[in-house]
Amino acid sequence: RRYLRSFYWSMYTITTIGYGSVPIVTIHERVLAMVAMAMGAVICDAGLTAVLASIVAKKDRQAGKNNRRIQCSKLFMTTNSVEEHLQARILEYYAFADNEMQNIVEHDIIGDLSSPLKSEILSHFCFGPLRECAYFDEYSDGAIFSLIKTLKPYVAVPGEQLSEIDKECHSLYVFQKGSVRTKDSTGTIANAAEGAIIGHLATLATSKKEGLPTHKLQIELISAHLARSKNGNPYVIVENGRSRCRSMIKNSRNWMEKIDVKVKMGNGKKHKTEIIVKEWRRRQNHVTIGRGEIVASESSSSDVVVCSISDEKGKNVGSIELRATLNALSEADQLSSHELTSTALSFSHLYRLDVSDDRTLIDYISKSRSLNVVDRIPIEAGEGVEELESGNELPSDSPNGGFDWDNPVSLKSLPETQSSVDEAGKRRSVFFVEWADKSNRGNG
């Protein structure tokens, strides 16, 4: 009993347990208490300490890595006499990557996915905007999915020009998050909405489909009466056909902002505009609160109107007080070009489509429509094709006619050289070969 009492005293002293006014007297009580102490020490103290230590160590390791990168960059820029404003922009980017992006590299994450999963995640973000863009009206859904596979995540830094008037367009961008401002040839400024396609090819296609704007629609936001949310702040998207622009993010009921939109008037004298209210959320997808419509005409007065906002179920979620005026463009405001200068105002997240990839797809589709299948077989497989066409069997020592079918040839890999032209002067084209099941080739 003396040893048990001593062991009990040692155990609750080590485990720092105090029972207060609850006495532990009998042997059974002390044994039960010691078992509870041992279990608590193992489960709570050791487990909790290990978890906390792991979290702290991980954060310290990442913080140390980030700090070392910043210090090394500072030393590199100082020793190489990099201009101060450029140093500030680089350090600002590091702060964005560490704090806002949480050191997540989207390019690496998407690159680690299988091809089907990569296509699905990129389609989730980009298929809708690409499908609605006038430039891709003649593309089938399959062609757009082929282009989506070539998209690359891109982060634009503040001040970067994604497109510029009178400069060649090498890329199209699908705008996801951030702040991008556009300016046309007359100096009219607008904020690009999420999902916008940025690039001269997109604006050229829209101007060909709809024509250049003839009128200016000015929407003056005055106040809003919407259900308050703790998750984020609202903003407005003004949608006119294929063109969309947005307001600034609002954090009060007094909005007071003017949005100028240049529109193409049809045969009618009235113009209908859709008002979309969204909720901005930090590090999350923006949520659509509701939609409304306004109708403006040249003869309408400039009185304040109330635009009712309804959610997707038709339930009223609030209203916006605004003033809409529609006037014909003056000679100074008429556009001489469809091109826009698009500038990132903050770190903006986009997906980039290289124009060269689009040209390659167009070239491949045109060849597939104009040439028969035999003419599109790779040049190296020509001997085997001739044997098959003549009714002869392929030599046993060369079952594939000297062509490695495991390594199909793409359009880009074969330059237009003299070797790609046959005796009749007709160029042999190529096409992609992809086997679904190599074990069943002989059965096909």
C-alpha positions, 0 to 999 in steps of 0.5 A: 500500500505504501508503494502504491501510494508513492507511485500514485503521488509520483504519477499525478505530480508528473502529469500535473493533475490536481483533484481539488476537493475530491479525495482519492483514498481507496486502492481501487480509486487510486488504480483507476485514477492512475489508469486515467492519468496514463491514458490522458497523458498518452492521448492528450499530451503526447498527441496534441503536442505532436500535432502542434509541433508538426504544424509549427514546424511546417509553418516555420519551414515555409516561412524560412523558405519564403524569407530566404527567397526574399533575402536572396532576391534582394541581394541579387538585385542590389549587387546587379543595380536593379532599379528601385521601382522594379525591386519594389514590384518584385517584392510585391509579387513575392508578398502576393504569392506568399500571402494571397496565393499561400505559395500555391503554384497552379501551373504545377497543380494542373500539370500533375493531373491526368489529361482528362482531369486537367481538361475538366478543371480547365473546362470548368473555368474557361469553356463558358467564356470561350463558347460565348466569345464571337471569335469562337462562334464557328468552332464546334464544342470539340474544337474548343475542348481541344484548345482548352487543353493548351491553356496555361494559368497566368498571373498578370502583375499590376501595370502589365498590358495584356493587349495594346492598341496598334500592337499585334495580338499574340495571346488571348486571355480568359479573365478569372479574378483581379482587376483589369481596366480597358481603354478604347481608341477614344479614351473611354475607360471600363473595368473588365468583368470576370469571364471576359476574353481579352485580346484583339482577335476577340474584339475584332470578331465582335465588331464584325458580328455586331458592328462598331458602337453607335450610342453611349449608354451611361448608367449612374449607380446611386444606391442599393438596397440588398440583403447584407452578407457577412461573406463579401461585398457586392458589385454590378456587372453591366451586360450588353449582348457580348460585351460586359463591364463591371463596377467597383466593389461596394462596401456601403449602400451609397454607391455613386458611380458612373459606368459608360458603355458604348453599344450598337443600336439595332432597328428599335429605338430602345436598348435593353441592358441586363444588370447582374449583381455579384458578391465579391469574396476573398479567395473564393468564387464570386457568387451571383446575388441576382439579376435585373433589367433596364430599358433605355431610349434616346427619348427617355428622361434622366429620372432615377429608376429602381431596378428590381433584382431577383435571384435564379428562383425569381425571388426578389432580393433587393433593388438598385436605384440608378439613372440610365441615359442613351445618346448617339455617339459624338464624332469625337467618341466614335471608334476608329478601331475595335482594339483595346488597351487592357491593363492589369490594376492588381495581381490578376488571375487569367488563363492564356491561349497562345494564338499559335496553338489556335492557328495550328488547330485551324490548319489541322481542321482545314486539312482534315476537311480538304484531304482524304484519310490516306493523304493524311497518313504520316510520310514514314508510313507511305510504303506500308500504305502502298503495299496495302493498296496493292493487295500485298501483305507487309513484309514480316520483318517490317510489319509497320512498313518502317514506321513507328506507330508508337510515336505518332507525328504531329503537324508541328513536327514536320516542316514543309521541306522538299521531302514532304512532296511526292513525285506529282508535286502534291504535298503529303500531309500528316495527322495524329494517330492514337491507339486506344488499346495496343493489344488489339491492333491486330484485331482492328 
